[in-house]
Amino acid sequence: MAYNMRYINKSVFIEALQFDGRNLPEIEEFIEYSNVVSATIINNVLYLIAQTHDKAEVQRITLMPNDFLIKDASGWITPLEPDILNKGWIPFNYQK
């Protein structure tokens, strides 16, 4: 017999850094310098090539001003538009 089930997402904590069109040093530090292969800003758009957290693959990321880079607990980096970030996550402030 099949049951009708409902599911809810597990709480996942992420770190996020917003790109403002000029803050490349902060982006590189967020990703960790050793993982950045190439980073160029042209007309306030960031074109970034970085190794994945496990160094198994290369990610190609384009960020427009106000877009976010998010990093999950395993170190995986993902670009996200502000409206998508605000729909899926609630700000949580903490100090390292």
Beta strands, then each sheet from edge to edge (+ up, - down):
strand 1: 15-18
strand 2: 36-42
strand 3: 45-51
strand 4: 58-63
strand 5: 68-71
strand 6: 77-80
sheet 1: 1+ 5- 6+
sheet 2: 2+ 3- 4+
end
